[in-house]
Amino acid sequence: MLKHALVMTSPYLDRPLVPLAVALPRMLENIETELTGRELEATEDGRLRQRAELIRGLLATSPIT
């Protein structure tokens, strides 16, 4: 029997879950805005471009049924 209840807190637990079909396009839009909106260091630019390409690939694949 537990004497103390374990309390776990996280800001992510309070947010509703968003389906990937909704979240991925939003993420891609944010990345593309960041890429065009300001001057980036080469490493950050490359990282964001790689992330955008990954999301584009995830969006292009058909769901498994």
C-alpha positions as CSV (number, residue, x, y, z in Angstrom):
1,M,0.0,0.0,0.0
2,L,1.4,3.4,-1.0
3,K,1.5,6.1,1.7
4,H,2.2,8.9,-0.8
5,A,0.7,9.4,-4.2
6,L,3.1,10.0,-7.0
7,V,2.3,13.3,-8.7
8,M,3.7,13.7,-12.2
9,T,3.4,17.1,-13.8
10,S,4.3,18.2,-17.3
11,P,3.0,21.0,-19.5
12,Y,2.5,18.4,-22.3
13,L,0.1,16.3,-20.2
14,D,-2.3,19.3,-20.0
15,R,-2.5,19.7,-23.8
16,P,-4.9,17.8,-26.0
17,L,-3.4,15.3,-28.3
18,V,-3.2,16.4,-32.0
19,P,-3.3,13.9,-34.8
20,L,-0.1,13.8,-36.9
21,A,-2.2,14.7,-40.0
22,V,-2.8,18.1,-38.3
23,A,0.5,18.5,-36.4
24,L,2.9,17.8,-39.3
25,P,1.7,20.4,-41.7
26,R,1.8,23.0,-38.9
27,M,5.3,22.0,-38.0
28,L,6.4,22.2,-41.7
29,E,4.8,25.7,-42.0
30,N,6.7,26.9,-38.9
31,I,10.0,25.5,-40.2
32,E,9.5,27.1,-43.6
33,T,8.6,30.4,-42.0
34,E,11.8,30.2,-39.9
35,L,13.9,29.4,-42.9
36,T,12.7,32.4,-44.9
37,G,12.2,34.8,-42.0
38,R,15.7,35.4,-40.8
39,E,19.4,34.8,-41.4
40,L,20.5,31.5,-40.0
41,E,23.8,29.9,-39.3
42,A,24.8,27.2,-41.7
43,T,24.3,24.4,-39.2
44,E,20.9,25.6,-38.0
45,D,19.8,26.1,-41.7
46,G,20.9,22.6,-42.6
47,R,19.2,21.1,-39.5
48,L,15.9,22.9,-40.3
49,R,16.1,21.9,-44.0
50,Q,16.7,18.3,-43.0
51,R,13.7,18.4,-40.6
52,A,11.5,20.0,-43.3
53,E,12.5,17.2,-45.8
54,L,11.7,14.5,-43.2
55,I,8.2,16.0,-42.5
56,R,7.5,16.3,-46.3
57,G,8.4,12.7,-46.6
58,L,6.1,11.7,-43.8
59,L,3.3,13.7,-45.3
60,A,3.9,12.1,-48.8
61,T,3.7,8.5,-47.6
62,S,0.3,6.9,-47.7
63,P,-1.1,5.6,-44.3
64,I,-0.9,1.9,-43.6
65,T,-4.3,0.3,-43.7
